[in-house]
Amino acid sequence: MAAAIGQNPFNLTAAGELGAHRETMLNNELLLRTELGKPKRRGYGSPGEGFVFGRPNEARHGGADDALHGWPRNLSTTTLPFARKDKNADRDFMALNKAAVQNGLVTAGENYEFRATHDVRRKTAGSENTRLRTRRIPPTMVFGISTRPSTPIFDLLEHKYQDKWLQQRRQQELAKRKEETQQKRNPSKVYETRASLLRTYQNPVEPAPLWQMSKFKNSARPSLETFRSPKARELAYQNFGSDQISRKGKLGHGVYEPAVN
């Protein structure tokens, strides 16, 4: 940073050469000033060499690895991935508003105090007033997968499927020959020659370029630099190259892929 700005990098801050100088001033956007004739440098610094990019793997207790090595004794049901967690019901604000109006509380402050001292939750499927609708199953109903019909052994011994396939192929060949003979007798298709193709050929024309002002064609420069220094740019691309390995997509901009055991 100091090499890119000059000998004293604090000259381009709001404090200048006067006052106390801190390293955090060089990264504060409110204190930085743009250098004359150069784009403003803006971006984030690298987290450091010890930083590991990616998403941490979630600890899964009670899997096959734990079963082979012995179940831990202090394993509770709350840490298992398949454990059922009771979901807290949401607050019923419609019932709270109704109760507040019935008590004569209409202002915002009175409603806030009423909600702080009273609590009404929405009714869930397991509440007393809610009835679970269950489907009645007939007593003669059989569960499972239907049995596959038996293989016709008599047809296999007679090669019936082979004869059927040969008949189908014979019919297809006869239909194809009949269609060819009809085309020879009544030729309705006109074949293209080289001369006819050259008459209908059109040379490809490139589209005209978009209009652009002449002063921006050769001397245009960026007005914003998203990296504070060339070293920070190179380090950011190196980190991106190592991070895109665990992401989806061809360019490595997708979501993180889960770890495969």
Residue pairs with C-beta under 8 A, 6 or more apart in sequence:
1 9
1 26
1 228
1 229
2 8
2 9
3 229
4 41
4 228
4 229
4 230
5 11
5 12
5 35
6 12
8 17
9 26
10 16
10 17
10 21
10 25
10 26
11 17
12 32
12 33
12 34
12 35
13 25
13 26
13 31
13 32
13 33
14 30
14 31
14 32
14 33
15 21
15 25
15 31
25 31
25 32
26 32
27 45
29 42
32 40
32 41
34 40
38 225
39 221
39 222
39 223
39 224
39 225
40 223
40 224
40 225
41 225
41 227
41 228
41 229
42 224
42 225
42 226
42 228
43 225
43 226
43 227
43 228
43 232
43 236
45 228
45 232
46 232
46 235
46 236
46 239
53 239
53 242
53 243
53 246
54 243
54 246
54 256
55 246
55 256
57 259
60 81
61 72
61 75
61 79
61 80
61 81
62 71
62 75
62 79
62 80
62 81
62 82
66 72
66 75
77 83
78 85
87 124
88 121
89 121
89 122
89 123
89 124
90 121
90 122
91 119
91 120
91 121
91 122
92 120
92 121
92 122
95 120
96 111
96 114
96 115
96 118
96 120
97 111
99 114
99 118
99 120
100 106
100 110
100 111
100 114
100 115
103 114
105 111
105 113
105 114
123 129
123 130
124 130
125 132
155 161
183 189
227 233
227 236
240 252
243 252
244 251
244 252
244 253
245 252
246 256
246 257
247 253
247 254
247 255
247 256
247 257
248 254
248 255
248 256
248 257
